[in-house]
Each structure stands twice: as structure tokens, then as C-alpha cells.
Amino acid sequence: MMPKKALLIMGLSAIVSVGYAAETRDTTLAPVETQSPNTNYKPAFRGQTRIGGIKTKTPYTATVINSTLKNPWGIHVLPDGRFLVTEKGGTMRLLKANGEFDKQIAGLPAVVFKGQGGLLDVTIDPAFATNRMIYWGYAEQAEGGSLLAIAKGKLSADESKVENTEVIYRATPAYRGTLQYGCRIVFDKQGNLFISTGERSGNDIRMKAQDLSAGIGKIIHITKTGKAVAGGPFAGKANALPEVYAYGIRNPDGLAWNPATGELWEAEFGPRGGDEINIIKPGRNFGWPVVTYGIEYSGEKVGDGIQQKEGVTQPIYYWDPTISPGGITFYTGNIAEWKNNLFVGGLSGQHIARLVIRANKVVGEERLLKDKNERWRAVVTGKDGALYGLTDSGKLYRIAKK
């Protein structure tokens, strides 16, 4: 006979999974979050938080292939399988496909390496094979403080430096704080850039996330030359930046394309609780700091303590307590049960969250590599089909089928 405790866990799992019975046959475990939430806020729909747990059946290994990086932040897989990695202090490095150091790249502008500032995300032009263009974000000194700048440059033939560096975008206004720059950069199919910008954290500036004339707390859509992509949702609107694509964003450190749907997904930090996963749609307001499932670090409500409001888009999923989501990726490698799952680097959570997605809903959650006690800054799928994870401690992990 099954023990009463096991029966109770199974019963709780069944309750959590109600409404998704046809979609969650592999979701038989209790939710992975066992800590008490910071609030008694109610989700807008079933499964928006604390979905049933899942467990990977495929045997896999996690191997450190580089442990010499210094404050790594961004990582991009090159066409030949090597890795382009940024370090917050201002260094960009090339790593071989096996993780070994290859080259250090010079020619980058000075960064404000303080707090959460420094050299941040990096990506390459879709036509990199022919034009060798690299794009990156960094905290730049400016009048009135610092801001997130997006630059581009050409990787030299010998891969030793970037040439003809040019700043193509600045997320204004500048601010004297050193927190929450955001900064993930992805290209769309038309060859334009989506950029996530943080709202800089301070109580005296974060309402700019709701201000369409400010470039902070937004998802920005620009061309390779830094101009607003034509036909944006706020093009022609008075007192609105034409490059703003979506707004009401707190600190978005995750941005990735869902290969199954072609939609842009985003992850952002809440304060105490209220970390979010969102599907970015043009013109949408994602609420911060008016609507949130989190509370202030002091324990007080954020604003009026509102979680739902007309005209504000709900997150697909949220966490309370926080896991501090870093980079995200939809897995496209060779572990079949992970295909098109969303992997989220957890910083304070010290794990990689695996989210199973069906019909734009999270239907299962797993915590991977919790035993490593690492802050996971970024995750990517390698050319070899393995998952790679970058940690604040300076390590690059290869997570692969045994």
C-alpha cells in the first residue's frame, strides 16, 4: 500500500494540474517551489505560478569546460561552434568549442563597471559570415549618470579587435544609479534588432517604464543603424519614441525567440517575488511599476499593490519567491524531451529552470543543477546540441546527454 505522505503529494499534484489534464501527462510531481510566497496575491489564471513539477528522464552530465572567466555576462554561439563571451569589466573573449580560451578581442569602448553595469550582452549580425559585424550592449558614462548603450563593430580578420566601433542606440534618460540596465539583444527575421532595457531601479525614475518618451523599461525595436523600425506601434504618437515596441518592463535580462511559434519571449526580475515570463507583443503594457506580483524589498506594497488591470498584459508565468531570471533560451539540441522547452538561468535561485510550454502556457517546471550552487547568468544551445550555461563565478558548463 502506498504511504499516506505519497498519496498526499500525488493528490496535491493532481490539484495543481487541474485544467491541463490533456497537456500534462508528464506532470506528476508537486510544484518545485516549496518556500512560502512573499504575498497572498492570487494568480490571474490557473498555472500562472507554481505549476506541477517534472523530471528529466534522459541521463545527462554537467561538465565545467572553462573556469577562468571573470564576471561573464553575455554569450553567443558562432557559426563555427565557438563562443563569443563578454565579461562585465569590459573584456570580450573568444572561446573554442571545447571551452578553451582562444582569443581576447580589443577595441571596445570604456564601460562603467559598477553595480550591475559593465559590458553586457553580445550577438552577431545574421550575415556575420560575410560582414563580420558584432553588436553588444554596455553601461556608458553620460551626462547625468550612466545609460545602456548599444554598439556595433567589425571583427578584424585576425579576430584580435573590433574595428570602426559605433554606438547606434542609447536608452535615455541617463541616471546616477548603477542598477538594472537590462540588455539582451536579438535579431528578428528582417535583420532588425530587439533590445531589452531596464528601468534603472530607483524610486525616482522607475515610473519612466510607463513613459513612452523614455527608452528605459522597454523593449526597443531598431535597425542596424539605430533608427526606429518603420511602422512601430507608437510611430507618429505624440511624446512617444518611435522605437518603443513594448513597455512597463522592470529589469529584463532574458530575451529569446520561440522556434515553435516565432514569438518573442522575455524574462524579467521582479523585486521581492514577481519575476515574470512574458510573450512580447507590439504596443503591449506589461505593467511595471503599477501592476506586479512582487512587493518592495522593504516588504511594503509596490504602489497600490495591484496585480491585474485593464489594458495591462499578464505574464505567462511568474515566481514568488524570486529566482532572479537571467538569460533564457529555447532548447533546440539533441535531448528529445527538452525540445522547445524554455530554459531560464536562475541567479538568486541558483538553478536552471526548465519550463515545458504548450499552447503558450507553462505546463511543467523542473530545477536543474541546484546542487552546483551557481548563479546562472546565461544559457544557450551549442552547435553540438548540448545546453551551455554561463555562471557569475566564471564557469562555462556543458550540459549534455550521457
C-alpha positions in Angstrom: 0.0 0.0 0.0 1.3 3.5 -0.9 2.3 5.6 2.2 -0.2 8.4 3.2 2.5 11.0 2.5 3.0 9.8 -1.0 -0.8 9.8 -1.6 -1.0 13.3 -0.3 1.8 14.5 -2.6 0.1 12.9 -5.6 -3.2 14.5 -4.6 -1.6 17.9 -4.4 -0.1 17.4 -7.8 -3.4 16.4 -9.3 -5.0 19.6 -7.9 -2.2 21.8 -9.3 -2.6 20.2 -12.7 -6.3 20.6 -12.9 -7.3 22.3 -16.2 -4.3 20.8 -18.1 -5.0 17.1 -17.8 -4.7 16.5 -21.5 -1.5 18.6 -21.7 0.4 17.5 -18.6 0.6 13.7 -18.6 4.3 14.1 -17.7 3.5 16.5 -14.9 3.0 14.1 -11.9 5.1 15.8 -9.3 4.4 18.6 -6.7 5.5 22.1 -7.7 9.2 22.6 -7.4 8.8 25.7 -5.3 8.3 24.7 -1.6 9.1 28.0 0.1 6.2 30.3 1.2 5.4 33.2 -1.1 6.1 36.8 -0.1 2.4 37.7 -0.7 -1.1 36.3 -0.7 -1.7 37.6 -4.2 -3.8 35.4 -6.4 -2.8 34.4 -10.0 -4.9 35.6 -12.9 -5.3 32.1 -14.2 -4.6 28.5 -13.2 -1.0 27.5 -13.9 0.4 31.1 -13.9 2.7 30.2 -11.0 3.8 27.0 -9.1 2.9 24.6 -11.9 3.4 20.9 -11.3 6.9 19.6 -11.3 8.5 17.4 -14.0 11.8 15.4 -14.1 14.1 14.8 -17.0 14.2 11.1 -17.9 17.3 11.3 -20.2 20.6 10.8 -18.4 22.8 13.9 -18.8 26.0 15.2 -17.5 27.1 18.8 -16.5 30.8 19.4 -17.1 32.8 22.6 -16.5 34.7 23.3 -19.7 36.0 26.7 -18.6 36.5 28.1 -15.1 38.7 31.2 -15.8 36.2 33.8 -16.9 35.8 37.0 -14.9 32.2 38.2 -14.3 30.9 36.8 -17.5 27.6 38.2 -18.7 26.8 37.5 -22.4 27.4 34.5 -24.6 26.7 33.9 -28.3 27.4 30.8 -30.3 29.3 31.5 -33.5 28.6 29.7 -36.8 31.7 27.5 -36.3 30.7 26.4 -32.8 33.0 28.7 -30.9 31.6 31.1 -28.2 31.7 34.8 -28.0 31.7 35.8 -24.4 31.6 39.2 -22.6 33.0 39.9 -19.2 31.4 42.8 -17.2 34.8 44.5 -16.7 35.0 45.3 -20.4 36.6 42.3 -22.0 35.3 40.3 -24.9 36.7 36.8 -25.4 36.5 34.0 -28.0 36.4 30.5 -26.6 36.9 27.4 -28.6 34.0 24.9 -29.0 35.5 22.9 -26.2 35.6 25.9 -23.9 39.3 26.6 -24.1 40.4 30.2 -24.4 41.0 31.2 -28.0 41.5 35.0 -28.3 40.8 38.3 -26.5 39.2 41.0 -28.6 40.4 44.6 -28.2 38.9 47.8 -29.5 35.8 48.1 -27.3 34.8 51.4 -25.7 35.2 52.0 -21.9 32.4 50.7 -19.8 31.0 51.8 -16.4 31.9 48.6 -14.4 29.9 49.3 -11.2 26.9 47.6 -9.6 25.0 45.8 -12.4 26.8 47.9 -15.0 29.6 46.9 -17.3 29.9 45.0 -20.6 26.7 43.2 -21.1 25.1 41.2 -23.9 26.6 40.3 -27.3 25.3 39.0 -30.6 26.3 38.8 -34.2 24.8 40.1 -37.4 22.7 37.5 -39.3 25.2 38.0 -42.2 28.2 37.6 -39.9 29.8 35.0 -42.2 30.2 37.8 -44.8 30.2 41.1 -42.9 31.8 40.0 -39.5 29.7 42.5 -37.6 29.2 42.2 -33.8 26.6 44.0 -31.7 26.9 44.5 -27.9 25.4 46.4 -25.0 27.2 48.2 -22.1 26.9 50.7 -19.4 28.2 54.0 -20.7 29.2 57.1 -18.8 26.9 60.1 -19.8 26.0 63.5 -18.5 23.7 62.9 -15.6 25.0 59.4 -14.8 25.1 56.3 -16.9 23.0 54.6 -19.5 22.7 51.5 -21.6 24.4 51.9 -25.0 24.3 49.5 -27.9 27.3 49.5 -30.2 28.5 47.6 -33.3 31.8 46.9 -34.9 33.5 44.6 -37.3 35.6 41.7 -36.1 39.0 42.1 -37.7 40.3 39.4 -40.0 42.7 38.1 -37.3 39.9 38.2 -34.7 42.1 40.4 -32.4 39.9 43.5 -32.3 36.6 45.2 -33.4 37.0 47.9 -36.0 35.0 51.0 -36.8 33.1 50.8 -33.5 29.9 52.9 -33.5 27.2 53.5 -30.8 23.9 53.0 -32.6 21.5 53.5 -29.7 21.3 54.9 -26.1 18.5 54.2 -23.7 17.7 57.6 -22.2 17.5 59.2 -19.8 20.8 58.7 -18.0 20.6 58.0 -14.3 23.1 58.2 -11.4 22.3 54.7 -10.1 24.2 51.5 -11.1 21.4 49.0 -11.3 19.0 47.4 -13.8 20.3 48.2 -17.2 18.5 45.1 -18.7 20.3 44.4 -22.0 19.6 41.4 -24.1 19.9 41.8 -27.9 18.3 39.5 -30.5 17.8 39.9 -34.3 14.5 39.4 -36.0 14.0 37.7 -39.4 14.1 41.1 -41.1 17.6 41.8 -39.8 16.4 44.4 -37.2 17.3 44.4 -33.5 15.2 43.9 -30.4 16.8 45.3 -27.3 15.6 44.9 -23.7 16.2 47.9 -21.4 15.9 48.1 -17.6 14.2 50.9 -15.7 17.3 51.6 -13.5 15.6 50.6 -10.2 15.4 53.9 -8.4 12.0 55.1 -7.0 12.6 58.4 -8.6 13.0 57.0 -12.1 11.2 53.7 -12.4 7.9 55.2 -13.4 9.7 56.0 -16.7 8.9 52.4 -17.6 5.4 53.7 -18.2 6.6 56.8 -20.1 6.7 56.3 -23.9 9.1 59.3 -24.3 11.8 57.4 -22.3 13.9 54.5 -23.6 14.2 52.7 -20.3 12.0 49.9 -19.0 11.1 49.0 -22.6 11.5 46.5 -25.5 13.1 48.6 -28.2 13.0 47.8 -32.0 15.7 49.4 -34.2 17.5 48.9 -37.4 21.2 48.1 -37.7 21.9 51.8 -37.9 19.9 52.6 -34.7 16.8 54.1 -36.3 13.3 53.0 -35.3 11.9 50.2 -37.4 9.1 51.7 -39.5 5.5 51.1 -38.6 6.1 50.6 -34.9 3.1 50.6 -32.5 3.8 54.1 -31.3 5.1 55.6 -34.6 3.6 59.1 -35.0 2.2 59.2 -31.5 2.9 62.5 -29.7 5.5 62.3 -26.9 6.4 58.7 -27.8 9.7 57.3 -29.0 9.0 55.5 -32.3 11.4 52.7 -31.4 9.4 51.6 -28.4 7.8 48.2 -29.1 6.5 47.3 -25.6 6.7 49.0 -22.2 6.1 48.6 -18.5 9.2 46.4 -18.1 11.3 46.2 -14.9 14.7 44.5 -15.4 14.7 42.2 -18.5 17.8 40.0 -18.6 16.2 37.4 -20.9 15.1 37.6 -24.5 14.6 34.7 -26.9 12.6 33.6 -30.0 10.3 30.6 -29.6 11.1 28.4 -32.6 7.8 26.7 -32.4 5.7 29.9 -32.8 8.1 32.6 -33.9 7.1 34.8 -30.9 9.5 36.8 -28.8 9.7 35.7 -25.1 11.1 37.8 -22.3 12.2 37.2 -18.7 12.5 39.9 -16.1 13.3 40.4 -12.4 10.6 41.3 -10.0 11.5 42.9 -6.7 10.7 40.5 -3.8 8.8 38.0 -5.9 7.0 38.7 -9.2 9.7 37.5 -11.6 8.0 37.2 -15.0 8.0 35.3 -18.2 6.2 37.3 -20.9 5.4 37.0 -24.6 6.2 40.3 -26.2 3.6 41.8 -28.5 3.7 45.2 -30.2 2.2 48.0 -28.1 1.6 46.0 -25.0 2.0 47.4 -21.5 3.4 44.8 -19.1 2.5 46.9 -16.0 5.6 47.8 -14.0 5.6 49.5 -11.6 1.8 49.9 -11.4 1.0 46.2 -11.8 3.2 43.4 -10.3 3.1 40.2 -8.3 6.0 41.3 -6.2 6.5 43.6 -3.2 9.1 46.2 -2.3 12.4 44.9 -0.7 11.1 46.7 2.4 8.1 44.4 2.5 5.7 47.2 1.5 3.3 47.0 -1.5 4.6 48.3 -4.8 2.3 51.3 -5.5 -1.3 50.3 -4.8 -0.5 46.6 -4.7 -2.3 45.8 -8.0 -1.8 42.5 -9.9 -4.4 42.9 -12.6 -5.6 46.0 -14.5 -7.4 46.6 -17.7 -5.0 47.3 -20.6 -2.1 45.6 -18.9 -0.8 42.2 -20.2 -0.5 39.4 -17.7 2.7 37.4 -17.5 2.6 33.9 -18.9 4.3 32.7 -15.7 5.7 34.3 -12.5 7.7 33.2 -9.5 7.3 34.2 -5.8 9.8 33.9 -4.1 12.1 35.2 -6.8 14.6 33.1 -8.7 16.1 36.2 -10.4 15.9 35.1 -14.0 19.0 35.8 -16.2 19.4 34.8 -19.8 16.8 32.4 -21.4 16.9 30.1 -24.4 14.5 27.7 -26.2 16.4 24.4 -26.4 17.0 23.1 -29.9 19.5 20.4 -29.2 19.6 16.6 -29.2 17.8 15.7 -25.9 14.3 15.0 -27.4 12.3 15.6 -24.2 13.9 19.1 -23.9 13.0 20.2 -27.4 11.4 23.7 -27.5 11.4 23.8 -23.7 12.3 27.2 -22.2 15.5 27.2 -20.1 15.9 30.1 -17.6 19.1 30.9 -15.8 18.3 31.4 -12.1 20.7 33.8 -10.3 19.5 34.0 -6.7 17.6 30.8 -7.4 20.9 29.1 -8.2 19.5 26.7 -10.7 18.5 26.5 -14.3 14.7 26.4 -14.6 13.3 24.1 -17.3 9.8 25.1 -18.4 7.6 22.9 -20.6 5.5 25.1 -22.9 2.2 24.0 -24.6 -0.2 26.4 -26.2 1.7 29.4 -24.7 1.2 28.1 -21.2 3.8 26.7 -18.8 2.6 23.1 -18.0 5.6 21.8 -16.1 8.7 23.1 -14.3 12.0 21.4 -13.3 15.0 22.8 -11.4 18.3 21.6 -12.9 21.8 21.7 -11.3 20.6 23.1 -8.0 23.5 21.1 -6.4 26.1 23.2 -8.2 25.3 26.4 -6.1 25.9 28.6 -9.1 24.3 31.9 -10.2 23.3 31.1 -13.8 23.8 34.3 -15.9 23.1 33.0 -19.4 22.1 29.8 -21.2 22.4 28.8 -24.9 22.2 25.7 -27.2 25.5 24.8 -28.8 26.1 23.7 -32.3 26.7 20.2 -30.9 23.2 20.0 -29.4 24.3 20.5 -25.8 23.0 23.2 -23.4 25.6 25.6 -22.2 25.4 27.6 -19.0 27.4 30.7 -18.0 27.8 31.4 -14.3 28.7 34.5 -12.3 31.5 32.5 -10.7 33.3 32.4 -14.1 32.4 29.0 -15.3 31.0 27.7 -18.6 29.1 24.4 -18.2 28.4 21.9 -20.9 25.1 20.1 -20.1 24.8 17.1 -22.5 23.3 13.7 -23.0 25.4 10.9 -21.4 
